[in-house]
Amino acid sequence: MKNSDGAIARRVARAASGDDPELLARMPSGFAILAKFQPAPIRGCCMLLPANVVASPNDLTPEERERFFGDLVLLGDAILEATGAERINYLVLCNQVPELHGHCVPRFANEDPTLRLQGPFEAYDFGAAPLADAAGNDRELHGALKSALQTRLRARG
């Protein structure tokens, strides 16, 4: 079930055309981007958008599923390196935006202990968070993420 007019499909089109400043890398399954919202305590949030825009992972072939989830974890590895995060929360929800996309959210040891026990979308107000700005405030973060991801992609072959 392809979806070509939703928010994820529009973002994929921008990334594919080279018109997305938050693009980190073209990956085998799609596009890694710096996420739109960057709550200060968990800066480094990223997303993986599949090149084949579908409603859920269940709509992918077995090979596409393997590539998508492998790429999602590879993106998480790059975030760990670039941010010094302690762990990554991986989320594939497809509820509010009913197109497949994966979130990689860094979690840090210095977060408020109560918030750290919650899921990122419960703990933080993403709608009120600063917008990602790869050309401005997030330039250094974007560069570090991009470099760490490119190193991993080259190593993977």
N, C-alpha and C positions, 0 to 999 in steps of 0.2 A: 504494500500500500504506500505509494509515493505521495508526498505532500510537497507541493511546490510554491505555496503562497503563505506559509506560516513564518513566524519570527525566526526560527532556526534556518529554514530554507533561504530566507532573505540574507541572513548572516553568512551562510555557506556561499551564496552567490557573490557577496562582497569579498569574502576571503579568496574564492577561486579566481576572481578578476584582479586580485592584488590591491583591492580598495578597502582593506580593513587594517587600520593602523595598529590594532591590538594583536594581529596575527603573530604567532610565535613560530609555527612550522607547518608545512604540509606533511602529513603523516600517511602511512599506508591506508588507513581507514578514513581519513578526513583531515580536519584542520584543528590544531591546538591554538587556543586564543587566551589572552588575559581576560578574565571575566569582567563584565560590565561594572560590577560593584566590588569595592575593595574595603571592607570594614577594617579599620586601623589595627585591631588586635590580631587579625588573621590575614594581613596583606599577602598577596601571592595567589589568590584564588584564580583558578584557570578552568577552562572548559574544553572538552573535545566534541567537535561537531562532525557527524559522519558525512562523507561525501554523498552517500546514498541516503537521502533524507526519508526516513520512515517514522511510523508512529511509536514503535517500541523495538527493543532488541529481538523480540520474537518474530519480527518481520524480516530479519536478516537471515541470510543463508548461514549454515554452520561455520563456513570459512570467514564470512564477514563478521560474525559474532566474535570469533577468535581474534581477528585483527583489531576490532574495536576495543575489546576489553584488554588485550595486550597493550595497545597504544595508550589506553587510559592509565594503566599502571606505570608505563614508561614515562608518561607525563608526570605522574606522581613522584617518580624517582627524581626527575629533574627539579621539581618544586622543592623536594627535601634538600637537595644540594644547594640550590640557589637561595633558599630562605633560611636554612638552619632549623626548619620545623622539626618537631619531635615525631609527628606522624601525619598521615593524610587521611581525611575522610573522603570516601568515594561515594557519590550519590548519582543514581540514575532514576529519576522520578517520573518524568513525562506526564505530570498531572496538570499543572498550571499552563505549561507550554507542551501541548500533546504531540511533540516531535522528539525523536531520540536525541539526547545530548547527555554528556557526562560531566559532572562537576568534580573537580579535585580541589579540596579545601585544606590548606595547611593548618595544623593545630600545634600550638606552642606551649612549652612548659610554663611560661610566665603568664598565661591567660588566667583570668579570675577563676579560681577552682570550681565555683558553682557553675559558671558558664561553660567551662571545659568539659563538664559531664554531659552537657546537652548537645544535640545536633546543631550544626552551624546555623541553620535557618531558624531554629528556635532560640538560640543564644544571642544572635545579633540581628539588628535591624538593617538588612541589606538595602532596603529602599532609601534609607537615610544615609547610607555609606557614601564615601567619595566615589566618583566615577573614575574608572581606569583612564589613565592618560599616558600612553606610551611615549608621547613626544614631550611630555612635561614632567609632572611630579613622579611618574612611575618609570621614567626613562632608564634609570639604573636597574630597577627590578626587572623590567622587560628585557633588557640586555642580558642580565644574568640568567633569566629563565630560558631565553632563546639560545644562549651559548650552551647551557647544560643540556638542553633538549637536543640540539644539533650534535653534540658529542655522543649522546646515547644513540641517536639515529644512525650515525656513521658506524658506531661499534656494532650495531645490530646487523649492518650490512645491507 
